[in-house]
Amino acid sequence: MSDSLERLYLAVLAARDLDPATSRTARLFQRGPSKMAKKLAEEAIEVVIDAVNGDSEAVIRESADLLYNLTVLWASAGVRPEDVWREMARREDMLGIAEKLPKTPMKLPKVASPRVAARRPIVALEGRVARKRH
Ligand SMILES: N=c1c2ncn([C@@H]3O[C@H](COP(=O)(O)OP(=O)(O)OP(=O)(O)O)[C@@H](O)[C@H]3O)c2ncn1[C@@H]1O[C@H](COP(=O)(O)O)[C@@H](O)[C@H]1O
């Protein structure tokens, strides 16, 4: 997936300076970050609505639109896909895949320390998962 997003990101960068009359991306850049943010939020809501309605095909379509609008906002904010992959890898090293960092401020090393560099095995913490289900 990251390859597709990286190709899309490069395509968005290439389209930024095209004619807004014919390029949606160029039009989004012309209208600026608030319009990009509005479109991204709209797509996120469309994904949510389709998921709640159980329309998986629509979720797929709207997710593609969501990821497109996300890459446009990344480009506008000077964020590269690899910046996001690095943050995800840092969290995985620290806490296991898909874990969010704890809300309470926690001093985490900016880069994985050698000790952490050897990724710890990802274990399913049954107890914690079980607690979440109740
Ligand atoms: N990947 C996409 C892409 N995904 C979704 N979209 C557009 O984003 C819109 C999202 O759907 P919406 O229903 O929210 O939009 P809409 O209601 O049709 O129209 P608006 O309300 O947004 O005006 C759709 O119109 C899609 O065509 C995309 N537009 C462009 N790209 C790629 O971006 C690159 C640059 O393309 P241009 O922007 O056409 O130069 C190319 O690689 C394109 O393939």
The ligand as a Tripos MOL2 file, in Angstrom:
@<TRIPOS>MOLECULE
LIG
   44    47     1     0     0
SMALL
NO_CHARGES

@<TRIPOS>ATOM
      1 N1         -6.0580    9.7220   -7.1300 N.2       1 LIG1
      2 C1         -6.7770   10.7040   -7.5030 C.ar      1 LIG1
      3 C2         -8.1170   10.9160   -7.0240 C.ar      1 LIG1
      4 N2         -8.8890   10.1960   -6.1640 N.ar      1 LIG1
      5 C3        -10.0610   10.8550   -6.0640 C.ar      1 LIG1
      6 N3        -10.0230   11.9410   -6.8460 N.ar      1 LIG1
      7 C4        -11.1160   12.9050   -7.0550 C.3       1 LIG1
      8 O1        -11.5150   13.4110   -5.8050 O.3       1 LIG1
      9 C5        -12.9360   13.5830   -5.8300 C.3       1 LIG1
     10 C6        -13.4710   13.0020   -4.5330 C.3       1 LIG1
     11 O2        -14.8060   12.6590   -4.6930 O.3       1 LIG1
     12 P1        -15.9240   13.7180   -4.2430 P.3       1 LIG1
     13 O3        -17.2280   13.0410   -4.5030 O.co2     1 LIG1
     14 O4        -15.6770   14.2300   -2.8760 O.co2     1 LIG1
     15 O5        -15.7020   14.9220   -5.2350 O.3       1 LIG1
     16 P2        -16.8880   15.4610   -6.1270 P.3       1 LIG1
     17 O6        -18.1090   15.5760   -5.2680 O.co2     1 LIG1
     18 O7        -16.9770   14.5960   -7.3310 O.co2     1 LIG1
     19 O8        -16.4320   16.8920   -6.6010 O.3       1 LIG1
     20 P3        -16.0690   18.0390   -5.5490 P.3       1 LIG1
     21 O9        -17.2350   18.1590   -4.6060 O.co2     1 LIG1
     22 O10       -14.8220   17.5690   -4.8560 O.co2     1 LIG1
     23 O11       -15.8530   19.2420   -6.4000 O.co2     1 LIG1
     24 C7        -13.4890   12.8430   -7.0480 C.3       1 LIG1
     25 O12       -13.9930   13.7830   -7.9450 O.3       1 LIG1
     26 C8        -12.3000   12.1610   -7.6470 C.3       1 LIG1
     27 O13       -12.2310   12.2990   -9.0250 O.3       1 LIG1
     28 C9         -8.8400   12.0300   -7.4570 C.ar      1 LIG1
     29 N4         -8.3230   12.9500   -8.3320 N.ar      1 LIG1
     30 C10        -7.0570   12.7500   -8.7840 C.ar      1 LIG1
     31 N5         -6.2940   11.6480   -8.3990 N.ar      1 LIG1
     32 C11        -4.9480   11.4900   -8.9090 C.3       1 LIG1
     33 O14        -4.2260   12.6900   -8.6790 O.3       1 LIG1
     34 C12        -3.2750   12.8900   -9.7480 C.3       1 LIG1
     35 C13        -3.4940   14.2520  -10.3460 C.3       1 LIG1
     36 O15        -4.7150   14.2410  -11.0440 O.3       1 LIG1
     37 P4         -5.4530   15.6400  -11.3720 P.3       1 LIG1
     38 O16        -5.8380   16.2540  -10.0720 O.co2     1 LIG1
     39 O17        -6.6540   15.2600  -12.1960 O.co2     1 LIG1
     40 O18        -4.4320   16.4790  -12.1180 O.co2     1 LIG1
     41 C14        -3.4910   11.7490  -10.7530 C.3       1 LIG1
     42 O19        -2.5490   10.7130  -10.4920 O.3       1 LIG1
     43 C15        -4.8940   11.2630  -10.4060 C.3       1 LIG1
     44 O20        -5.0600    9.8850  -10.6650 O.3       1 LIG1
@<TRIPOS>BOND
     1     1     2 2
     2     2     3 ar
     3     2    31 ar
     4     3     4 ar
     5     3    28 ar
     6     4     5 ar
     7     5     6 ar
     8     6     7 1
     9     6    28 ar
    10     7     8 1
    11     7    26 1
    12     8     9 1
    13     9    10 1
    14     9    24 1
    15    10    11 1
    16    11    12 1
    17    12    13 2
    18    12    14 1
    19    12    15 1
    20    15    16 1
    21    16    17 2
    22    16    18 1
    23    16    19 1
    24    19    20 1
    25    20    21 2
    26    20    22 1
    27    20    23 1
    28    24    25 1
    29    24    26 1
    30    26    27 1
    31    28    29 ar
    32    29    30 ar
    33    30    31 ar
    34    31    32 1
    35    32    33 1
    36    32    43 1
    37    33    34 1
    38    34    35 1
    39    34    41 1
    40    35    36 1
    41    36    37 1
    42    37    38 2
    43    37    39 1
    44    37    40 1
    45    41    42 1
    46    41    43 1
    47    43    44 1
@<TRIPOS>SUBSTRUCTURE
     1 LIG1         1 GROUP 0 **** ****
